[in-house]
Every structure is written in C-alpha cells, then in structure tokens.
Amino acid sequence: MKPEIHPEYHQAKITCGGCGTVYTFGSVQETIDIGVCSNCHPFYTGKSKLVDSEGRVDRFKKKYEKFSKAAK
C-alpha cells in the first residue's frame, strides 16, 4: 500500500436518535448519528408506531371531497 493516501481508521461511536443506543464500529468517521436502529425499528421490535394520524387515502378523500360535490 502507498503511504499517506489512506484515510485514518477510527472506532466510531454510532448513536441512534430514536432510542439513544450507542454502538461502536470501525469507520473513517469518528461519530455517526442515525435516526433508527434495530432496537427501536418497528420491523425488528414487532411494535408499530403511529407516525401519521391520518392515512394517505383519508387525506386524498378529504382533499378532493369538495371537487366531487361541485361536479354533481
């Protein structure tokens, strides 16, 4: 390998923004912030989180309800 052309390798601290869990991995960055990890992701936990109080279909119907009334 050529000297002085490779990035410095660190033991990076990866912090989850959702639950605060801290992992340690090797990386060229010293710290990494992630939004969701396996401890808090609904797929891995089996618990669903309500992200949106109104679904897409409900919002669509609500938005175009006045247009359908005007067309009649």
C-alpha positions, -999 to +999 in steps of 0.1 A: +000+000+000+011+035-007+018+055+024-002+086+034-031+082+009-055+061+030-079+077+054-075+073+092-095+045+106-114+051+139-135+031+164-166+052+156-195+058+181-228+054+163-257+070+182-294+062+175-316+093+175-347+073+182-337+054+214-302+067+223-284+034+219-247+037+212-228+012+190-191+010+183-179+001+148-148+007+127-152+036+103-133+066+088-157+089+106-153+094+144-190+098+152-222+088+132-257+097+141-285+075+128-323+080+130-334+044+137-316+013+148-326-024+153-336-017+189-363+008+180-372+000+144-408-014+141-397-043+119-374-057+145-394-049+176-427-061+162-444-030+176-459-005+151-456+032+157-482+056+146-463+081+125-492+097+107-525+103+124-543+104+090-536+079+063-529+088+026-563+076+014-581+097+041-561+128+032-568+122-005-606+119+001-607+149+023-587+170-002-609+161-032-642+159-014-652+195-024-644+188-060-666+158-062-695+178-046-691+206-071-691+182-101-725+167-091 
